[in-house]
Amino acid sequence: MSSEFLPALKLTLVTFALCGLAYPLVTTGVAQILFPQQANGSLIAGAPGRPPLGSKLIGQQFQGPRWFHGRPSAVHYDARSSGASNLGPTNQLLVEHVASRAARVWADNPTWGHKPIPADYLTSSGSGLDPDISIAAARLQAPRVARARHLSEVAVDKLIAQKTTGRGLGLFGEPRVNVLALNLALTSLQGR
């Protein structure tokens, strides 16, 4: 029995050392050297000595007419418990949620009228933490934000264009706007 146990124990220890220690240390070290911003959570720094303002990768809730709002979140933007609502398209609760959100969007953005609302502005993402909205969702909100901040819509549209990220590698996904970056740009614009 010891002739079988000892080699198995050695193999377990070697495998643990390689896969449990060496590999994570090497990949973490390489990531820190090649991609330090991403490896540390893509945090957006605040004032010196203050905590970060947020992450480019995790959505936050913004309330009030002065801010661009992100996608609805099934987890209330709690990064500790990401997830979707798991409500299917025929689920009556989802239909009610979308109708309620649409009514609120039309009430908060009266210049939009009763035109169709971009789907990403009415439905939550799979993680509930999506930091981006479509360009259409940003433009829908532009008149409200401009009016609340006493800015011209042209200035707000210009910020949206500046903060728009194109398709990944020019092929993948849709152009999008990071809500945190856009709201920080608004704050900087008014700080001048």
DAZI-V624629 format. One record per pair of residues at least 6 apart in sequence whose ideal C-beta (glycine too) atoms are under 6 Angstrom apart, sorted by the first residue. I is the first residue (numbers start at 1). J is the second residue. D is the distance in whole Angstrom. If there is no record, write none. Layout:
i->I j->J d->D
i->I j->J d->D
This chain:
i->31 j->39 d->4
i->32 j->39 d->5
i->41 j->55 d->5
i->42 j->55 d->5
i->42 j->56 d->4
i->42 j->57 d->5
i->43 j->52 d->4
i->43 j->55 d->5
i->44 j->53 d->5
i->44 j->54 d->6
i->45 j->52 d->6
i->46 j->52 d->6
i->46 j->53 d->5
i->54 j->60 d->5
i->54 j->180 d->5
i->56 j->178 d->6
i->58 j->79 d->5
i->58 j->129 d->5
i->58 j->131 d->6
i->59 j->70 d->5
i->59 j->77 d->6
i->59 j->129 d->5
i->59 j->130 d->5
i->59 j->131 d->4
i->60 j->77 d->6
i->61 j->77 d->5
i->62 j->69 d->5
i->65 j->144 d->5
i->65 j->148 d->4
i->66 j->148 d->5
i->66 j->149 d->6
i->67 j->183 d->5
i->68 j->141 d->5
i->68 j->179 d->5
i->68 j->182 d->5
i->68 j->183 d->6
i->70 j->133 d->6
i->70 j->179 d->4
i->71 j->120 d->6
i->71 j->124 d->6
i->71 j->125 d->6
i->71 j->130 d->5
i->72 j->124 d->5
i->73 j->124 d->6
i->73 j->128 d->4
i->74 j->84 d->5
i->74 j->85 d->4
i->74 j->124 d->5
i->74 j->128 d->4
i->75 j->81 d->5
i->75 j->82 d->6
i->75 j->83 d->6
i->75 j->128 d->4
i->82 j->127 d->4
i->82 j->128 d->6
i->82 j->129 d->5
i->83 j->128 d->6
i->84 j->126 d->5
i->87 j->93 d->6
i->87 j->94 d->4
i->98 j->122 d->5
i->101 j->122 d->5
i->102 j->117 d->6
i->102 j->122 d->6
i->105 j->117 d->5
i->106 j->114 d->6
i->109 j->140 d->6
i->109 j->144 d->5
i->111 j->143 d->4
i->112 j->140 d->5
i->118 j->134 d->5
i->118 j->136 d->4
i->118 j->137 d->5
i->120 j->133 d->6
i->120 j->134 d->5
i->120 j->137 d->6
i->121 j->137 d->4
i->131 j->178 d->5
i->132 j->176 d->4
i->132 j->178 d->5
i->133 j->177 d->6
i->133 j->179 d->6
i->135 j->164 d->6
i->135 j->175 d->6
i->138 j->160 d->5
i->138 j->177 d->5
i->142 j->153 d->6
i->142 j->156 d->5
i->142 j->157 d->6
i->143 j->153 d->6
i->145 j->156 d->6
i->146 j->153 d->5
i->146 j->156 d->4
i->159 j->185 d->5
i->160 j->177 d->6
i->163 j->177 d->5
i->163 j->181 d->5
i->163 j->182 d->5
i->163 j->185 d->6
i->164 j->175 d->6
i->164 j->177 d->5
i->165 j->176 d->6
i->166 j->175 d->5
i->167 j->173 d->5
